[in-house]
Amino acid sequence: ARAGIQIHDRAPAMRPNETGLAMVQRFAASLGRLSA
């Protein structure tokens, strides 16, 4: 999300869902851009 890292399935557990993806997007947005 923040560093352009793809969120992927970690089967058989920890599958991404809409709620979790929305939480990640909000958290990444609150952190702001990464500095170089």
Backbone as XML, in Angstrom:
<?xml version="1.0"?>
<chain id="A" units="angstrom">
  <residue number="1" name="ALA">
    <atom name="N" x="0.837" y="-1.186" z="0.000"/>
    <atom name="CA" x="0.000" y="0.000" z="0.000"/>
    <atom name="C" x="0.879" y="1.244" z="0.000"/>
  </residue>
  <residue number="2" name="ARG">
    <atom name="N" x="1.638" y="1.446" z="1.043"/>
    <atom name="CA" x="2.399" y="2.684" z="1.157"/>
    <atom name="C" x="3.620" y="2.692" z="0.251"/>
  </residue>
  <residue number="3" name="ALA">
    <atom name="N" x="4.338" y="1.614" z="0.195"/>
    <atom name="CA" x="5.570" y="1.553" z="-0.601"/>
    <atom name="C" x="5.334" y="0.884" z="-1.946"/>
  </residue>
  <residue number="4" name="GLY">
    <atom name="N" x="4.078" y="0.754" z="-2.328"/>
    <atom name="CA" x="3.774" y="0.096" z="-3.587"/>
    <atom name="C" x="3.861" y="-1.416" z="-3.497"/>
  </residue>
  <residue number="5" name="ILE">
    <atom name="N" x="3.897" y="-1.938" z="-2.268"/>
    <atom name="CA" x="3.975" y="-3.383" z="-2.067"/>
    <atom name="C" x="2.578" y="-3.968" z="-2.213"/>
  </residue>
  <residue number="6" name="GLN">
    <atom name="N" x="2.454" y="-4.998" z="-3.019"/>
    <atom name="CA" x="1.172" y="-5.650" z="-3.264"/>
    <atom name="C" x="0.740" y="-6.441" z="-2.038"/>
  </residue>
  <residue number="7" name="ILE">
    <atom name="N" x="-0.516" y="-6.342" z="-1.667"/>
    <atom name="CA" x="-1.068" y="-7.146" z="-0.581"/>
    <atom name="C" x="-1.566" y="-8.442" z="-1.198"/>
  </residue>
  <residue number="8" name="HIS">
    <atom name="N" x="-1.148" y="-9.572" z="-0.630"/>
    <atom name="CA" x="-1.469" y="-10.855" z="-1.249"/>
    <atom name="C" x="-2.044" y="-11.835" z="-0.248"/>
  </residue>
  <residue number="9" name="ASP">
    <atom name="N" x="-2.568" y="-12.909" z="-0.767"/>
    <atom name="CA" x="-3.169" y="-13.983" z="0.008"/>
    <atom name="C" x="-2.081" y="-14.748" z="0.756"/>
  </residue>
  <residue number="10" name="ARG">
    <atom name="N" x="-2.320" y="-15.002" z="2.041"/>
    <atom name="CA" x="-1.382" y="-15.812" z="2.824"/>
    <atom name="C" x="-2.090" y="-17.079" z="3.277"/>
  </residue>
  <residue number="11" name="ALA">
    <atom name="N" x="-2.634" y="-17.797" z="2.291"/>
    <atom name="CA" x="-3.426" y="-19.004" z="2.551"/>
    <atom name="C" x="-2.629" y="-20.004" z="3.379"/>
  </residue>
  <residue number="12" name="PRO">
    <atom name="N" x="-3.241" y="-20.768" z="4.231"/>
    <atom name="CA" x="-4.682" y="-20.900" z="4.399"/>
    <atom name="C" x="-5.276" y="-19.890" z="5.373"/>
  </residue>
  <residue number="13" name="ALA">
    <atom name="N" x="-4.478" y="-19.022" z="5.938"/>
    <atom name="CA" x="-4.997" y="-18.029" z="6.883"/>
    <atom name="C" x="-4.625" y="-16.630" z="6.409"/>
  </residue>
  <residue number="14" name="MET">
    <atom name="N" x="-5.172" y="-15.654" z="7.074"/>
    <atom name="CA" x="-4.836" y="-14.249" z="6.831"/>
    <atom name="C" x="-5.143" y="-13.802" z="5.402"/>
  </residue>
  <residue number="15" name="ARG">
    <atom name="N" x="-6.264" y="-14.234" z="4.858"/>
    <atom name="CA" x="-6.656" y="-13.785" z="3.524"/>
    <atom name="C" x="-7.121" y="-12.335" z="3.601"/>
  </residue>
  <residue number="16" name="PRO">
    <atom name="N" x="-6.714" y="-11.488" z="2.656"/>
    <atom name="CA" x="-7.181" y="-10.100" z="2.672"/>
    <atom name="C" x="-8.677" y="-10.032" z="2.392"/>
  </residue>
  <residue number="17" name="ASN">
    <atom name="N" x="-9.351" y="-9.093" z="3.062"/>
    <atom name="CA" x="-10.766" y="-8.868" z="2.784"/>
    <atom name="C" x="-10.982" y="-7.363" z="2.620"/>
  </residue>
  <residue number="18" name="GLU">
    <atom name="N" x="-12.176" y="-6.968" z="2.237"/>
    <atom name="CA" x="-12.449" y="-5.556" z="1.946"/>
    <atom name="C" x="-12.190" y="-4.666" z="3.160"/>
  </residue>
  <residue number="19" name="THR">
    <atom name="N" x="-12.574" y="-5.121" z="4.345"/>
    <atom name="CA" x="-12.376" y="-4.329" z="5.555"/>
    <atom name="C" x="-10.896" y="-4.131" z="5.835"/>
  </residue>
  <residue number="20" name="GLY">
    <atom name="N" x="-10.144" y="-5.200" z="5.780"/>
    <atom name="CA" x="-8.707" y="-5.116" z="6.039"/>
    <atom name="C" x="-7.982" y="-4.256" z="5.021"/>
  </residue>
  <residue number="21" name="LEU">
    <atom name="N" x="-8.347" y="-4.386" z="3.742"/>
    <atom name="CA" x="-7.718" y="-3.574" z="2.702"/>
    <atom name="C" x="-8.035" y="-2.096" z="2.902"/>
  </residue>
  <residue number="22" name="ALA">
    <atom name="N" x="-9.265" y="-1.783" z="3.309"/>
    <atom name="CA" x="-9.639" y="-0.391" z="3.575"/>
    <atom name="C" x="-8.840" y="0.155" z="4.756"/>
  </residue>
  <residue number="23" name="MET">
    <atom name="N" x="-8.634" y="-0.672" z="5.783"/>
    <atom name="CA" x="-7.846" y="-0.245" z="6.942"/>
    <atom name="C" x="-6.406" y="0.053" z="6.533"/>
  </residue>
  <residue number="24" name="VAL">
    <atom name="N" x="-5.830" y="-0.797" z="5.699"/>
    <atom name="CA" x="-4.458" y="-0.594" z="5.231"/>
    <atom name="C" x="-4.360" y="0.701" z="4.432"/>
  </residue>
  <residue number="25" name="GLN">
    <atom name="N" x="-5.334" y="0.956" z="3.572"/>
    <atom name="CA" x="-5.318" y="2.182" z="2.769"/>
    <atom name="C" x="-5.391" y="3.417" z="3.660"/>
  </residue>
  <residue number="26" name="ARG">
    <atom name="N" x="-6.264" y="3.398" z="4.673"/>
    <atom name="CA" x="-6.381" y="4.549" z="5.588"/>
    <atom name="C" x="-5.089" y="4.754" z="6.370"/>
  </residue>
  <residue number="27" name="PHE">
    <atom name="N" x="-4.509" y="3.672" z="6.862"/>
    <atom name="CA" x="-3.274" y="3.771" z="7.635"/>
    <atom name="C" x="-2.133" y="4.300" z="6.768"/>
  </residue>
  <residue number="28" name="ALA">
    <atom name="N" x="-2.007" y="3.775" z="5.553"/>
    <atom name="CA" x="-0.957" y="4.229" z="4.640"/>
    <atom name="C" x="-1.144" y="5.703" z="4.302"/>
  </residue>
  <residue number="29" name="ALA">
    <atom name="N" x="-2.378" y="6.132" z="4.093"/>
    <atom name="CA" x="-2.646" y="7.539" z="3.778"/>
    <atom name="C" x="-2.279" y="8.433" z="4.956"/>
  </residue>
  <residue number="30" name="SER">
    <atom name="N" x="-2.527" y="7.968" z="6.181"/>
    <atom name="CA" x="-2.209" y="8.785" z="7.353"/>
    <atom name="C" x="-0.702" y="8.894" z="7.576"/>
  </residue>
  <residue number="31" name="LEU">
    <atom name="N" x="0.067" y="7.915" z="7.119"/>
    <atom name="CA" x="1.522" y="7.963" z="7.264"/>
    <atom name="C" x="2.162" y="8.934" z="6.281"/>
  </residue>
  <residue number="32" name="GLY">
    <atom name="N" x="1.522" y="9.140" z="5.144"/>
    <atom name="CA" x="2.089" y="10.026" z="4.128"/>
    <atom name="C" x="3.102" y="9.301" z="3.259"/>
  </residue>
  <residue number="33" name="ARG">
    <atom name="N" x="3.745" y="10.082" z="2.394"/>
    <atom name="CA" x="4.705" y="9.513" z="1.450"/>
    <atom name="C" x="6.003" y="9.132" z="2.151"/>
  </residue>
  <residue number="34" name="LEU">
    <atom name="N" x="6.674" y="8.113" z="1.624"/>
    <atom name="CA" x="7.993" y="7.724" z="2.117"/>
    <atom name="C" x="9.026" y="8.718" z="1.607"/>
  </residue>
  <residue number="35" name="SER">
    <atom name="N" x="9.943" y="9.099" z="2.460"/>
    <atom name="CA" x="11.009" y="9.988" z="2.003"/>
    <atom name="C" x="12.149" y="9.158" z="1.426"/>
  </residue>
  <residue number="36" name="ALA">
    <atom name="N" x="12.862" y="9.747" z="0.493"/>
    <atom name="CA" x="13.940" y="9.018" z="-0.188"/>
    <atom name="C" x="15.223" y="9.036" z="0.593"/>
  </residue>
</chain>
